[in-house]
Amino acid sequence: MVSSTASRVDPAAPTRFAYAEADGVVWGSYEGDTVVHGRFVGARRGAEVQLNYVHLTKQSAHPVAGSSTNRIELLQDGRIRLVEEFQFEGDDTPQVSICEEILRGGL
């Protein structure tokens, strides 16, 4: 993750996501920064990914859940960028985060 409107991103230890996809079904996990452990599942249609997620934060033992719509963009160097519009359950405030692919051997 390189930026988020929901929290400050620690550049030394940002949240990292691991994605998998088969036949348009997308799933994975994430951790780092404020997140202890998270999981997501959803579907990709073209350049859009719809996800539902749940995670635990360092600040609370209660799970945080929500949903997102992710727009897939291709960077000039060939890496993938995801622009994610998301909302936490129970919060009507839309948020935006940006994640960029890390190639093996990077960061």
C-alpha positions as CSV (number, residue, x, y, z in Angstrom):
1,M,0.0,0.0,0.0
2,V,1.4,3.4,-0.9
3,S,-1.4,5.6,0.3
4,S,-4.8,5.5,2.1
5,T,-7.3,8.1,3.3
6,A,-8.3,5.8,6.2
7,S,-4.9,6.0,7.9
8,R,-1.3,7.1,7.5
9,V,0.8,4.5,5.6
10,D,4.1,3.7,7.3
11,P,6.6,3.6,4.3
12,A,9.0,1.4,6.2
13,A,6.3,-1.2,7.0
14,P,3.2,-0.7,4.8
15,T,0.3,-3.1,4.6
16,R,1.2,-5.8,2.1
17,F,-1.3,-7.8,0.1
18,A,-1.0,-11.3,-1.5
19,Y,-3.5,-11.9,-4.3
20,A,-4.5,-15.1,-6.1
21,E,-7.0,-15.5,-8.9
22,A,-8.6,-18.4,-10.8
23,D,-11.4,-18.1,-13.3
24,G,-12.2,-14.6,-12.1
25,V,-12.4,-15.5,-8.4
26,V,-9.9,-13.4,-6.4
27,W,-8.8,-14.1,-2.8
28,G,-5.9,-13.4,-0.6
29,S,-4.5,-12.1,2.7
30,Y,-2.8,-8.9,4.0
31,E,-0.9,-7.7,7.0
32,G,1.4,-4.9,8.2
33,D,1.2,-1.3,9.4
34,T,-2.1,-1.2,11.4
35,V,-3.3,-4.6,10.3
36,V,-2.4,-7.8,12.3
37,H,-4.1,-10.2,9.8
38,G,-6.7,-9.8,7.1
39,R,-8.4,-11.9,4.4
40,F,-10.4,-11.0,1.3
41,V,-12.5,-12.7,-1.4
42,G,-14.3,-11.4,-4.5
43,A,-14.5,-11.4,-8.2
44,R,-12.7,-9.7,-11.1
45,R,-14.6,-8.5,-14.2
46,G,-12.2,-6.9,-16.7
47,A,-10.3,-4.2,-15.0
48,E,-12.5,-4.1,-11.9
49,V,-12.3,-6.3,-8.8
50,Q,-15.1,-6.4,-6.2
51,L,-13.9,-7.6,-2.8
52,N,-15.2,-8.2,0.7
53,Y,-12.7,-8.3,3.5
54,V,-12.2,-8.7,7.2
55,H,-9.1,-8.0,9.4
56,L,-7.9,-7.4,12.9
57,T,-6.0,-4.3,13.8
58,K,-3.3,-3.6,16.4
59,Q,-5.7,-1.2,18.1
60,S,-8.7,-3.6,18.6
61,A,-9.4,-7.3,19.1
62,H,-12.7,-6.8,17.2
63,P,-12.8,-7.7,13.5
64,V,-13.2,-4.9,11.0
65,A,-15.1,-5.8,7.9
66,G,-16.0,-4.0,4.7
67,S,-16.2,-4.1,0.9
68,S,-14.3,-2.4,-1.9
69,T,-14.3,-1.8,-5.6
70,N,-10.8,-1.9,-7.1
71,R,-9.7,-0.4,-10.5
72,I,-6.7,-2.2,-12.1
73,E,-4.2,0.2,-13.7
74,L,-1.0,-0.7,-15.6
75,L,2.0,1.4,-14.7
76,Q,4.5,2.5,-17.3
77,D,7.1,0.0,-15.9
78,G,4.6,-2.9,-16.3
79,R,3.6,-3.2,-12.7
80,I,0.0,-3.2,-11.5
81,R,-1.6,-0.5,-9.5
82,L,-4.9,-1.0,-7.7
83,V,-7.0,2.1,-6.9
84,E,-9.4,0.9,-4.2
85,E,-12.6,2.6,-3.1
86,F,-13.8,1.0,0.1
87,Q,-16.1,1.3,3.1
88,F,-16.0,-0.2,6.5
89,E,-19.2,-1.8,7.7
90,G,-21.2,0.6,9.8
91,D,-19.3,3.7,8.4
92,D,-20.8,5.7,5.5
93,T,-17.5,7.5,4.8
94,P,-16.0,6.3,1.6
95,Q,-12.2,5.8,1.6
96,V,-9.5,5.4,-1.1
97,S,-6.3,3.5,-1.0
98,I,-3.6,2.8,-3.6
99,C,-1.6,-0.3,-3.8
100,E,1.3,-1.0,-6.2
101,E,2.8,-4.3,-7.2
102,I,6.2,-5.2,-5.8
103,L,8.2,-7.4,-8.1
104,R,10.1,-10.3,-6.6
105,G,13.3,-9.0,-5.1
106,G,11.8,-5.6,-4.4
107,L,11.2,-4.0,-1.0
